[in-house]
Amino acid sequence: MCKQLLAHEESQRKSLEVEVLDLKLQFEFVNSHKDKDVEDLTHALKYSNEELEQENHQLRKSLRELQESQEAKASYSLSTLRSNLRGLEQTHKECVSIFQTRQAGWSFKLEQMSENIENYR
């Protein structure tokens, strides 16, 4: 009976050793997949990070170009407005000069008419 019990215990021990070995193999398999998954994720994150940095760089470059473009347009608009203002000021001076000349002519005609009226009286 002891021999039977010992044989049974030995068989259970071997069975447990096989289970432990199987579990160790499964653990190593899972662990190796975990390492590969971590490596894949790390690579994917690095790639995504590089892509995001490149996109960020391109967006900043586009923003700078847009700002420069707007500044150039503003500068152009400002110089155009200044040029138009100078033109308007010159036109105003000419109009004032023409008005004064005509006013002088009307004043002269008014005096002549006044003299003619006096002469007719």
C-alpha positions in Angstrom: 0.0 0.0 0.0 2.9 2.4 0.8 4.4 1.5 -2.6 1.1 2.3 -4.3 0.9 5.5 -2.4 4.5 6.4 -3.3 3.9 5.5 -6.9 0.7 7.6 -6.9 2.6 10.5 -5.3 5.5 10.1 -7.8 3.0 10.1 -10.7 1.4 13.3 -9.3 4.8 14.9 -8.9 5.7 14.1 -12.5 2.3 15.4 -13.6 2.9 18.6 -11.6 6.4 18.9 -13.1 4.9 18.6 -16.6 2.3 21.2 -15.7 4.9 23.5 -14.3 7.1 23.1 -17.4 4.1 23.7 -19.6 3.2 26.9 -17.6 6.8 28.0 -17.8 6.7 27.6 -21.6 3.4 29.5 -21.8 4.8 32.2 -19.6 7.9 32.6 -21.8 5.7 32.6 -24.9 3.5 35.3 -23.4 6.5 37.2 -22.2 8.2 37.1 -25.6 5.0 38.3 -27.2 4.7 41.0 -24.6 8.3 42.2 -25.4 7.5 42.1 -29.1 4.2 44.0 -28.6 6.1 46.6 -26.4 8.7 46.9 -29.1 6.0 47.3 -31.9 4.2 49.9 -29.8 7.4 51.8 -29.1 8.2 51.8 -32.8 4.7 52.9 -33.7 4.8 55.7 -31.1 8.2 56.9 -32.3 6.9 56.9 -35.9 3.7 58.8 -34.8 5.8 61.2 -32.8 8.0 61.9 -35.8 5.0 62.4 -38.0 3.4 64.8 -35.5 6.7 66.7 -35.2 7.0 67.0 -39.0 3.3 68.1 -39.3 3.8 70.6 -36.5 6.9 71.9 -38.3 5.0 72.3 -41.5 2.1 74.0 -39.7 4.4 76.5 -38.1 6.1 77.1 -41.4 2.7 77.7 -43.0 1.7 80.0 -40.2 4.9 82.0 -40.6 4.3 82.3 -44.4 0.7 83.3 -43.8 1.8 86.0 -41.3 4.5 87.3 -43.6 1.9 87.3 -46.4 -0.5 89.3 -44.3 2.2 91.7 -43.2 3.2 92.2 -46.9 -0.4 92.8 -47.8 -0.8 95.2 -44.9 2.4 97.0 -45.9 1.3 97.1 -49.5 -2.1 98.4 -48.5 -0.5 101.0 -46.2 1.8 102.2 -49.0 -1.2 102.2 -51.4 -3.3 104.2 -49.0 -0.5 106.7 -48.5 -0.1 107.0 -52.2 -3.8 107.5 -52.6 -3.8 110.1 -49.8 -1.0 112.0 -51.5 -3.0 111.9 -54.8 -6.1 113.2 -53.0 -4.1 115.9 -51.3 -2.7 117.0 -54.7 -6.2 116.9 -56.2 -7.5 119.0 -53.3 -4.8 121.6 -53.8 -5.6 121.8 -57.5 -9.3 122.1 -56.8 -8.7 124.9 -54.3 -6.5 126.7 -56.8 -9.1 126.3 -59.6 -11.8 127.5 -57.2 -9.8 130.5 -56.2 -9.1 131.4 -59.8 -12.8 131.1 -60.7 -13.8 133.0 -57.6 -11.4 135.8 -58.7 -12.9 135.7 -62.2 -16.4 135.9 -60.8 -15.4 138.8 -58.5 -13.9 140.6 -61.5 -17.1 140.0 -63.6 -19.2 141.1 -60.7 -17.2 144.3 -60.4 -17.5 144.9 -64.2 -21.2 144.3 -64.1 -21.6 146.6 -61.1 -19.7 149.3 -63.0 -21.8 148.7 -66.1 -25.0 149.0 -64.1 -23.6 152.3 -62.6 -22.7 153.5 -66.1 -26.2 152.7 -67.4 -27.8 154.6 -64.5 
